[in-house]
């Protein structure tokens, strides 16, 4: 049986699908990139915010004609967990639905044609089928969240935090490294709180050190570092361990204390400013990425302007800005007054303009230096141009590198490169030598 799959949403969602596809390979299913050639099409959905739900709906409808060609349609993931009853009525042509952690049941349905018991099991094989370029792999250390931010649907979709045991993660890390993966990207809903639920204390630092001690040439990147879990010891560890990339992804969501309290965030503005200051004091090499929610209910013009001031003062290298979405079942949706869509978008655009200038200045400052890059694939429009990313670029969110000179003599690399041109948010580089 041939299976084609589409992964929507975040890397954490992608890992779930990779586990399922890896198990399918073990069970002698054939994986194909072509929906036309497939017997089954799996759509793994995101349901975190309104745009994600709309993307899922559009994707399901896009594949409806394949049902008429005799193919099975399976829909899985976060959106199913959130809206299964509604979608069963809306899309009767879908053959099978499986929510978060229930993907293993897809195997029983496809093999035996019956709906099996939907046991919640996220890690039923380590033989994942990596869907992205093989220079990196996401390594999920936990799932779910205990923070209960007032705007967030994650706890209702994925439940409370469930950390994996250290030895289990290490086994998977070793397998990925031995397969040729060059970068392990540690992810969860709140990576700083890894281990709290099963060990009674934060275990991220121990986990990172033990991964770092695995033999091999590879890098480690940490994503989703909630500011309330970032301390000086963690900063020093990231900056001090050779294999750990000097990159801090710290989603702060706002900088005004009243809004942070309404968001039920655990860090206040003093804590956030202290973290950014400490990183900058200790290293001018480190990259910082953050995110903000804009137009949170009752956010005033003055409170929004505090984000502008923060950007100008602390200059994060990358930042994402997301308008507040009034999601079903979250406390923030009941707050008043709600900010109009047009006003939220105006505020987002103005912040993006400020951040673009900051990011451009930082990237241009690197033009005289050698940077480390991976060459990951041929460009879709011009197959004679390779594309990839620099070590300070997280896949899919921080832009790309286009290699316009030099030769990739060592596969995907890594390579030492020189920046020839910056076209926000991308870099055009020359390969100088292999690392």
N, C-alpha and C positions, 0 to 999 in steps of 0.2 A: 504494500500500500504506500502510495506516494503522498507526502505531506508538505504543504507550503504554509509559511507562517508570517504574520505581520506583527511587529512589536510596537506598541504605542506607549507614550509616557516616559517615565524616568528610568534610569539605569537599574533601580531596584526591581522594577517591573520586568525589565529585560532579563535579569538574572533568573527570575521565575520561569520564563519561557525557555531560556537556555537549558535549565535543569530538565524540563519536560522533553525538549527535543533530544537531549543527551540520552535520556531513558528510552526514547523511541528508537534511537539508533541501536541501543542494546537489544531492543525487542524486534530488530530487523525491519523497522519501517525505513523507507527511503525518503530523505529530505531533499526537496527541490526548491529552487528560487522562482520557478514559474508556476503561477496559479493555473495556467492552461494545461500544464502537464500533471497537476496534482489531482489526487482522488479526494483529499481533505484540505480545507483551508482553515487555519486557526488564526483568529484575530484576538490578540492579547491586549486588553483595553486599560486605559487609565480613566479614573473618575474623580480626580482630586478637585478640579475646579471646572467651571462652566465651559471654557474653551476645550478642555480635554474631553468632556462628555460629548460636545458637538463634533469633535474630530472622530470620536469612536462611532457616533451615529452615522456620519458621512462615510466612514470606512466600511461599516456593515452594509450600508446601502450600495456602495460601490461593488461589493462582491455578491449582491443578490442575484444578478444574472447567471452566476456560476452554478447556482442551485438548479436552474433550469437545464444545465448541461450535465446533471446527474452527480454533481460533487456535493460532499457533505460540508456544512458550515458549522464551525465550532467557535463560540465566543467565550473568552475567559477573562479573569483579572478583576481589577478594582471596580470598574463600572458595573460588572455583574454582581459583585458583592453589594454594591450600593443600590442598584435599580433592577434587580433580577425580575421581580414580578411585573414591573412596568414594561421591561423590554421583551419579556415572553409574549405579552399581548401585542406589542408594537411590531415585533419581527417574528412572526410565526414560522417563517421559512428557515430560521436557525435550528439546526438539528440538536445542539447540545450546549448547555451553559455550565460553566464551572467558575466559582468565585475564588477569592484569594486563598492560596494553600490547598485548593482542591484539584489542582491540575493533574495529579496522578490518576484521578478518576476518568480523565479523558482516554487513557489507555484502555481501560476496561470497556468503555463505550465503543471505541473503535474496533477492538478485538472481538468483543462478544455481543455488541449491539444492545447492551443493557446499561442502565444507570446504576453504577455501583455506589457503595458507601463513600461519602465524600469526607474522608479523613483529612484533617488539617495537617499537612506535611509539606514543608517548603523545600526540604533538602533530601530528596529520596535517591539521589545519585550525585557523585562528584564528577562523573563523566559528562560535563556540560558541553554543549555545542556552542562555542563562542560565535556570536553573530557580528561582532565588530572586527575591524582590522586586528591581526594577531599580535600587534605590538603591545596591546594592553588587554587586561581583563578586569572586570569588576569583581570584587570579593565582598559579598554581603556578610556582615558580622552580626547583624541583628535585624529583626523586623518588628514593626509596630512602635508605639510611642507612649511615654508616660507624662508628657508635658502638658497636654490639654490646653493648648493655646485656643483662645476664644473664637478664632476665625477658621480653624483647621478641621477637616473632615477625616484625617488619617486615623485617629483612634477608633472611629465608628466603622471604618473600612477594614483596617488591618489589626485592630485591637491594641492591647497594651504591649509593652516591649517584651520581646522574646529573643534573648541573646543565644548565640551558638557557643558551645564549649570551645575553649582555646585549642585543645588538641584537634578537634574537628576542623577548625579553621586552618590550623597549621598543615594538616594533611592535604587540604584542598590547595593551599598556597604552594606546597611542594610539587603537587601534580601539575599545577599551572606553569610553574617555573620550569619544570623538566620538559614541558611541551614546547618551550621556546618563548613564552610570554616575557616581555621585557619590563612591564609596569603593572603592578598590582594596585588597584584603586579601591581603597576600603570605603564601604558605604553602609549606611543604615538611615533611619529617620533622624536619629540623634547619636552620632558616632561617639561623642564624648562620654555618653552614659553607658557605653558598652560594658556588659558584665554585671551591672548593678542588680539585676533581677535574679541572677543565678549564683553570684558570688558574694552579694551583699556589699560590694564596693566597686568603684570604677576600675576597670581592668584594661583600658585602652593602651596605656603606656607599656604595661607588661606585654600585651599582645604585639604591639608594634616592635618592641625590642626583640621578641622571639622570632617574628617574621624576618626582621633585619638580620638575624643570626643564621638564617638558612643559607647554605652555600649557593653561589650563583651570582651572575651579573644581572641585576634587576633594580628597579626603582619602586618606591612605595609612595603613594599619594593618599592623603586623608581628605575626605569630603564630609560635609554636613557637621561641622564643629559648632555646636550650639554655644554661644558666648558664656553661658553660665557654667559650662564645663571646661573652659579654657583657663588654665593657670600658667604661672611662670615656668613650672617644671615641664609642662607640655610644650610650651613655646621653645624652651631650651632643647628638648628632645628632638623636635622637628628640625631645628637649626643645627643640631649637633651630630645627628646620625647620618653617616655618609650616604646611605641608600634612600633616605627620606627626602623627597622633593621639598624645597623651601617654598611651600605654597600653603596658604591658610584660607580655607573657604569657611567663612564665619557669617551665617545669615543673621543679621541683627534685626531686620524688619521695620525698625523705626529708631529714632533717637530722642524723641520727646517723652519725658517720663509719664505724663498723663496717658498718652496713647499706649505706651508700653504696658502700663498697668491694666488698661482696658483690654489689651491683647492677652493678658495673663502671661506675659513673658517674665522670666525669672531674673533677667539682668536689667539693671537700670542704666541710664546714660553714663553715669560715672564708671561703672564696670566696663562698658563697651569702649569708652574713650581710653581707659587704662590699658585694655588689651591691645588696641591699635597702637598706642604710644609705645608699649613695651616691645612689640614686634619691630617697629621702626627704629627704636633705640638700639636694639640688638643686631639688626641686619638691614642694610639698605638694598640687599640683594633679593630678599623675600618678596613674593607676590601675595597680595591679599585680594580675595574676591568676597563680595557680600551681596545681600539682597535687601530690598525694602518693599513693604506693602504701602501703596499710595492711595489716599482717599479713604482711609479707614473711617467708619462712622464717627461723626462729630469732629473730625480733624479740621482745625482752622487753618487759614492761610499762614498765620504766624508759626503754627506747629509744623506745617509742611515745609516752611522756609528753613526750619532747623536742620532738615535733611540737606538742603543746599549748602548751608554753612558747614555742616559736617564733611561733606564731600570736598569742599574747598580747603578745609583745614587738614584733614587726614588723608586725602587723596588715595582712596582704594584703587588698586590697579584695574580691577574689573568690578562692575556692579550691575545687578539686574533690578528692574523696577516693575512691579506688578500692580495693576489696579485692584482694589478690593472687590471681590466677588461675593455677592449675597447668597451664600450656599444654604441649602436646606439643613436644618438640624444643628446649626452652630450658633452659639450665644451671640456672636457679633452681628448676626443678621437681624437680631431683635433690637439692636441699639439705634437710637435716633439722635440727630438727624442723619440720614443716609446722604452721601455725596453723589451728585448727578454724574452720569457716565461721561458726558462731555467735559466736565470739570476734572474728573479723575484723569482722563486721557491728556488733558492740557498739562496737568501737573507731572504726569509721567514723561511727556515729551520734553519738558523743560529740564527735568533731572537728567534725562538721557543725553541731552545736548551738553550739559556740564560734564558728565562722565566721559563722553566721547573725547572731549578735549584732554581730560586727565589721562585717559588710556593712551591716546595718541602721543602725548608728551613722553610717557614712560617707554613706549615702544621705540620711539625715535631716539631716545637716550641710549638704546642698546646697539645702534647701527655700527659703531666702531669696534664692537666686541664680538668675539665668537660665542655662539649660542649652541646648545645641544638640541638636535631635532631628530624626529623619526620620519622616514619616508614610508607612507602607509598604503597608497594605492594610486592608480592612474586617474587623472582628472576625467570626469564623465564627458566633458565637451571636447577636450584636447588630450587624447591618450598619450601623446608624446610628452606631456607635462605631468610630473609626479606631484602629489600633494600629501601633506602630513601635518605635523604640528611641532611646535617647540615644547621643551620640557615645562615651560611656564604656562602652557595652554592646556586646560582640561578639555578632553574630547567633547566636541559638539556644542560647547558653550563659549569658548574664548577665541574663536576664530581659527584660521588654518594657516599653514605654510605652503606656498607654491615654490617648487624648486625650478628655477629658470636658468641655472648654470651649474656646472660640475656634474660628476657621475656618482650614482648610487651603486657603488661597487660591492657593498656588503649587505644586500637585501634591504630590510627596513631600517638598518642601522643599530644604534644611534650614530649620528654624524655631527661633526663640528661644522657650523655654517656661519656665514656672514649675511646680515640683512642688507639687501640692495634697495628695497623700497617698502614703505608702509602704506597700505590702502585699507583703512579701518574696516573691519577688525583684523585684517589678514596681513601676512608678511610674504614678501617675495625674496627668496634667499638663494645664495650660491653655496653648494656643498664644497667645503674646503678639504676635508679629510674624514675618514672614519675615526670614531672615538676609540 
